[in-house]
Amino acid sequence: VPGAPGRCTAACIALLLVAVALSSRMAAQVSADPCADASVTSIWQRPSTPEASSRPEESSRQAAAARTEPLIRRLIGLSYPELGRAQVRVRTFRSRYDYFRTRFSYSRFFLFRRMRYFVEVNPRLLELSPPPDGVCAILGHELAHIYSMSRGNRLHLFSLVRLVSAGYTTRFERKADLEAIRRGFGPGLKSYREWVYRNIPPEKVARKKRDYLTPEEIDSAMHG
């Protein structure tokens, strides 16, 4: 039919432009940095009011949890809407070289109850003044773990037993880094890693660089 190829070409171009526009819009949503919003990072900086306790250690634990939990809620709403119905709790732990980590409820796993996940925070953070955007971003990393754990059949959680292997730990942690970067947490993650290297025993730095993306690798992931 005379003129049909031209009309088809025009239609294809129109569809292509729509696809490009949608892709650009999606990319903009993914690349937005939630930790660049002062109203988000200020959540961590707000003074906490833990319950009165005669034990300083207990007070610091309560204060650390009180600062962490509302920030997690905000980040779930902003960057991890898939976790809106997940049971995510905060609890504390002690360590000389780890400041955040993620766990799941073993009892609920084995009893086939609804899964519950824990973001654990080290109260020493309150003494060391980490960068607020870094705290925000590392929580994005921990939520990436929960996002991964919550997908599919819970039996895949058995694979986490492989975390005793250094190689699997590296893949597990770097995968969470990449997911966090995809959701916009890259700049804060870089800030956090730079801070961590200065605030852990020197002999632990090489292991951190092995298991997690370094600031240079984060830059490459963001701009590569």
N, C-alpha and C positions, 0 to 999 in steps of 0.2 A: 504494500500500500504506500503510495507516494507520501512522503512526509512522516511516516510512522517511525523510522529510525531516529529522526530528529526529536520527535516527541518522547520516545523511549529514553534517549540520551538525556533530555531535560529532566525527565522523571527520576532517572538514576542519579543525576547530579543533585536533585532536590533531596532525595533520600539520603545521599551521602552527606550532604550538609547537615541534615537533621541528626544523623548518626554522630558526626563530628561534634555537633553542639552538645549532644547528650553525653558523649565521652568526656568532653571538656568539663562539663558540669560535674560529672562523677569524679573526675580527677581533682577538681577544686575541693570537693567535699572530703575526699580522702586525704589530701595534702594539708588541710587546715590543721594548725597546731593548737590543740586545746590548752597547752601549757603556756602559750603566749598571752592568754587572757588573764589579766591580773585578778579578776574576780574568782578565777579557779585556783590559782596558786596561793591567793590570800587565805584560802580555807586552811592550808597547812600552817600558816603563820599566826592564825588567831589564837589568843591565849585560851588554854583549856582549863576547865574547872572540874577536876576529878573529885570523887568523893573523899571526904576527910579520912586520912589513914595515919596511924602512928608509925608506919613503916615507910621510909622514903622510897624504897624499892617498889613497893606497891603503888605509891602515888605516881612514880614515873611510868609505870606500866599503864596505869589508867590514863595518864596524860597522852602517852603515845597512841593508844587506841582511840582516844577521843579526837585526836587530830586526824588520824588516818581514815576512820570510817566515813565521815561526811565527804571527804575528797574522793574516795572510791565510789560513793553513790553518785557524785556529780559526774565522774568520768564514765561510769556505766551509761548514764543518761546521754552524755555527749558523744561518746566514741564507741561504746559497746552495747547498743540497744538490744543485741541478741541475748544479753545476760540480764535483761530486765526482770525476768521471773526466776532467775537462779538464786539460790540461797548462798550468799557470800557474807562471811563473818570476818571479824578482825580479832586476832589475839597476838600475844607477844612472845618473844623468845630471846635468849641471850647468845651472843656470839662476839668474837673479837674481829671477825672479818666479813660477816654477812649482815646485811641490814634489813633486807626484805626476802621473803620466800613464800611459796604457795604450797598448800597441802589440801587433801580432801579427807572427808570423814571415813575412816576404815570401817567403823561399826555400821554406818549406813550402807556402805558398799556391800558388805557381806550379808546384811539383813535385807537387802533389796528394797531399802527405803529410799525416798527421794534424796538425791545427793546434796551434800553440803560441802562448800569449799571455804578454805580459810586463807586469808592473806595475813601473814605474820610479820610483825614489825619489831625491830630491835629498839628498845627504849634509849639506848646510847645515842641515837640520832638527836635527841633533844639537847645533848651536851655538845654536839659537834657542828651544829648549824649547817646542814647540807643546803645546797641551792634549792629554793622552792620549785623551780621548773624541773630540776633533776628529780626531786621526790615525786612530782606529778608524773614525770615520764616513766620512772621505774615502776610506778603503780600501773601504768599502761602496759608495761612488760609483764607484770604479774597477772593482770587481767587477760593478757594474750594466752597465758598458760591455762587459765580457767576456761576461756573460750575453747581452747583445744580439748581440754578434758571433758567438757560438757557436750561435745559433738558425738553423735553416733551412739552405738551400744556401749554401756558402761564397761563391758568386758575388755575394751581396748585399754582400760586403765592398768590392766595387768602388765602392759608393755613397759610401764614406768619402773618395773623392777630392774630394767636394764640401766637405770641411772647409776648403778654401781660401776658401770663401765664408763671410763673417761671419754671415750669416743662418742658414746650415745649422749652423755651429758652435754658435750659440746654441741651436738646437733640439736638437742632439745632446747637449750638456752638460746642459741643463735636463731633458731626458727622463731622463738618468741620475740626476739629483738626485731626480726624482719617484719613480723606481723605488727608490732608496735610502731615501727617506722612507717609502714603502709598506712597506718591510721593517724599519722601526723606527729608522733612523739619523738621523731629523730633528733631535733635540736636539744631538747631537754635530756634525752638519753645520752647524748654526747657530753653534756654538762655534768650529768651524774657520774659517768665513767671517769672523767677527769678528777672529780672530787673523790671518788672511791680510791683511786690509786694513791692519793695522798693520805687516806685515812684507814688504811689496813696495814698489817705488818708487811715490810718489804718483801719477805719471802713468799707472800701470797699473790703478789702482783702478776707474776708470770702465769699463774693458774687462771686468774681473772681474764687476762688477755687471751688465753687459750679458749676458755669456755664461752666468752661473750664477745660481741663485736667491739673493737677498739674505736676510739674517736675517729681515726682515719678511715676505718671500714664503714662506720656509720655515715661519714661524708660521702663515700663512694656509693653506698646504698641509696642515699637520698638523691644524689645528682647523676648517678650512673645510668 
